[in-house]
Amino acid sequence: MTNKQTILITGATGNIGGGAAIALARRGARVVLLGRRLETLETEADSIRVALSEARIECQDTDIVTLVVDFSDMKSVRLAAAEAMNRFPMIHGLILSAVALVQNGPNIMTNGHEVMFATNVMGPFLFTQLL
């Protein structure tokens, strides 16, 4: 992988997305962490920088960027896709690892969508199509 390939990762604060983010950052990629909460994303970005530092990998030139998006909210998805396209003219990869699990039966939002289906299927599909 050449330096500065831009890889977007949903669910970057989870085990799969977080592990992928570290592995890609180690290889010199610009890693864009996507999630619902900015504070959590920034904490994850700091953790990745620490992991790189501990592995004695120079992270001064490593880009670890955050982008807030709620995949259950199609307006948020559209805004995040537009921001991603504006900030990163070339996107080399997209890892979709965000998931929602609702255990207490269907949870219908005010827009009529079921939250688990919107988060796991509709949002990622729309985001991918908009990129």
Summary of the structure (lengths in Angstrom):
residues: 131
radius of gyration: 15.1
end to end distance: 21.1
largest distance: 49.4
contacts: 410
relative contact order: 0.20
helix: 45%
strand: 17%
